């Protein structure tokens, strides 16, 4: 399976986990053909990959072998929107357990397992070193979010809901204006908030009412644009984390430096390093209690690709996610 960007696996960015920013001349983005800008240097970019066969630059370092038992559909999601949803959640501090866990309480326990392992390691040190390590860990690691709002319930947003639900949260809201998407979010375990009915101020009021007037601990913005990003900002409590992976082409951010300072905002945005995420997510893909394909509403042959794009863009026929089969 391939992520949506090629990478060399050896440059500074790849070895730092930022595979989406690989500096190799052949490391380009699938489906982004341009004479500069994102591709850089008039490279022309790479064409899309909805075909029976695709040439993958730097294939040895870009491709990840799909284990037996993991379907092609899951592989497609792993290489793109599932990795992106996980990256968005992780960037906001949401601790998603990657092993199978049935009861929510078990998921919550698994979510803090890394911290427990670090503590166990510290206990093997001398008492002074152990005390110093515990204090440093407490200072450096913010508490895991307990109240999370997901802004945008397209395919990536719905997968973010599916992932965040595993973290044993006290509150999980999903914001959108499309009834079918909100219904899916509710089915996945989130509290749906219809921004068309409530308005942005109404959404923020709902979140604050459930959190003692504070706001959400973390906001995941998966739309791209000033209005959803501003809503996510307003729904956050002071000291909250805002993670934005929507491709925003606005010239400016919808909140200013003084507002950001006054909120003690922790802000993260950018493209997902999918190649770095994929191996980490394989255990989750193999877990028996996790099915990301539940968001797929339409399976079409590649010959009906234009129709698939049309119903998705118009949100017709209850369309949320289309998968095209090139061999059908």
Residue pairs with C-beta under 8 A, 6 or more apart in sequence:
1 63
1 64
1 65
1 66
1 75
1 76
1 78
1 79
1 278
2 30
2 49
2 54
2 56
2 62
2 63
2 64
2 79
3 19
3 62
3 64
3 79
3 80
3 83
3 274
3 275
3 278
4 29
4 30
4 31
4 49
4 79
4 80
4 274
5 19
5 20
5 22
5 27
5 28
5 29
5 30
5 62
5 271
5 274
5 275
6 22
6 24
6 26
6 27
6 28
6 30
6 46
6 56
6 57
6 58
6 62
7 14
7 19
7 20
7 22
7 24
7 27
7 58
7 61
7 62
7 275
8 14
8 22
8 23
8 24
8 26
8 27
8 58
8 61
9 15
9 19
9 58
9 60
9 61
9 62
9 275
10 24
10 61
11 22
11 23
11 24
12 23
13 19
13 21
13 22
13 23
14 22
14 61
14 275
17 273
17 276
18 273
18 276
19 273
19 274
19 275
19 276
20 270
20 271
20 272
20 273
20 274
20 275
21 271
21 273
24 58
25 43
26 57
26 58
27 57
27 58
28 39
28 43
28 45
28 46
28 57
29 38
29 39
29 45
29 46
30 46
30 47
30 48
30 49
30 54
31 46
31 47
31 48
31 49
32 38
32 39
32 45
32 46
33 39
33 44
33 45
33 46
33 47
34 44
34 45
35 42
35 44
36 42
38 45
39 45
46 57
50 302
50 305
50 324
50 326
51 302
51 326
52 302
52 326
52 327
56 62
56 63
62 275
64 78
64 79
64 275
64 278
64 279
64 282
66 72
66 75
67 282
67 286
69 286
70 78
70 282
70 285
70 286
71 293
73 293
73 296
73 323
74 82
74 285
74 292
74 293
76 323
77 159
77 292
77 293
78 278
78 281
78 282
78 285
79 274
79 278
80 274
81 155
81 156
81 159
82 159
82 281
82 285
82 292
83 272
83 274
83 277
83 278
83 281
84 156
84 159
84 245
84 272
84 274
85 156
85 157
85 159
85 160
85 162
85 163
85 222
86 96
86 159
86 163
86 277
86 280
86 281
87 245
87 272
87 273
87 274
87 277
88 156
88 160
88 220
88 222
88 243
88 244
88 245
88 272
89 96
89 148
89 160
89 163
89 164
89 167
89 220
89 243
90 96
91 241
91 243
91 245
91 268
92 145
92 148
92 218
92 219
92 220
92 241
92 242
92 243
92 268
93 142
93 144
93 145
93 217
93 218
93 241
93 266
94 144
94 145
94 148
94 163
94 164
94 167
94 169
94 218
94 220
95 111
95 112
95 114
95 144
95 167
96 111
96 163
96 164
96 166
96 167
96 284
97 107
97 110
97 111
97 113
97 166
97 167
98 280
98 281
98 283
98 284
98 287
99 110
99 283
99 284
99 287
100 287
100 288
100 289
100 290
101 107
101 110
101 166
101 289
102 289
104 168
105 168
107 166
107 167
107 168
108 167
108 168
111 144
111 166
111 167
111 168
112 144
115 137
115 141
118 133
118 137
119 134
119 137
122 129
122 130
122 133
122 134
122 137
123 130
125 133
142 241
142 266
143 217
144 167
145 167
145 169
145 216
145 217
145 218
145 240
145 241
146 169
146 170
146 171
146 217
147 169
147 170
147 171
147 172
147 207
147 210
147 211
147 216
147 217
147 218
148 164
148 167
148 169
148 171
148 172
148 173
148 216
148 217
148 218
148 219
148 220
149 172
149 173
149 174
149 175
149 193
149 207
149 216
149 218
149 219
149 220
149 232
149 235
150 157
150 160
150 161
150 164
150 172
150 173
150 174
150 175
150 185
150 190
150 219
150 220
150 222
151 157
151 175
151 219
151 220
151 221
151 222
151 223
151 228
151 229
151 231
151 232
151 235
152 175
152 176
152 221
152 222
152 223
152 228
152 246
153 161
153 174
153 175
153 176
153 178
153 181
153 182
153 184
153 185
154 176
154 181
154 222
154 223
154 320
155 295
155 320
155 321
156 222
156 245
157 174
157 176
157 181
157 185
157 220
157 222
157 223
158 174
158 181
158 184
158 185
158 188
158 295
158 320
158 321
159 292
159 295
160 220
160 222
161 172
161 174
161 185
161 188
161 189
161 190
162 188
162 290
162 292
162 294
162 295
164 172
164 190
164 220
165 172
165 188
165 189
165 190
166 290
171 191
171 207
171 210
171 211
171 216
172 189
172 190
172 191
173 190
173 191
173 192
173 193
173 203
173 206
173 207
173 216
174 182
174 185
174 186
174 188
174 190
174 191
174 192
174 193
175 193
175 195
175 203
175 228
175 231
176 182
176 185
176 192
176 194
176 195
177 194
177 195
177 196
178 315
179 194
180 315
180 318
180 319
180 320
181 320
182 192
182 193
182 194
183 192
184 295
184 320
185 192
186 192
188 294
193 203
193 206
193 207
195 202
195 203
195 231
198 205
198 206
200 227
200 230
200 231
200 234
203 231
203 235
204 215
204 231
204 234
204 235
207 215
207 216
207 235
208 214
208 215
208 235
211 237
214 237
214 238
215 234
215 235
215 236
215 237
215 238
215 240
216 235
216 236
216 237
216 240
217 236
217 237
217 240
217 241
218 236
218 240
218 241
218 242
218 243
219 232
219 233
219 235
219 236
219 240
219 241
219 242
219 243
220 232
220 243
220 245
221 228
221 229
221 232
221 242
221 243
221 244
221 245
221 246
222 244
222 245
222 246
223 229
223 246
224 244
224 246
224 247
224 248
224 249
225 246
225 248
225 250
226 248
226 250
226 253
226 254
227 254
228 246
229 242
229 244
229 246
229 248
229 253
229 254
229 255
230 254
230 255
232 242
232 244
233 242
233 254
233 255
233 259
233 263
233 265
236 242
236 263
236 265
238 262
238 263
238 264
239 263
239 264
239 266
240 263
240 265
240 266
241 266
241 267
241 268
242 265
242 266
242 267
242 268
243 268
243 269
244 267
244 268
244 269
245 269
245 270
245 271
245 272
248 269
255 265
260 267
284 290
285 292
295 320
295 321
296 320
296 321
296 322
296 323
297 318
297 319
297 320
297 321
297 322
298 308
298 311
298 317
298 319
298 321
298 322
298 323
299 322
299 323
299 325
300 307
300 308
300 322
300 323
300 324
300 325
300 328
301 324
301 325
301 326
301 328
302 324
302 325
302 326
302 328
303 328
304 324
305 324
308 322
308 324
309 322
310 316
311 317
311 319
311 322
312 319
312 321
312 322
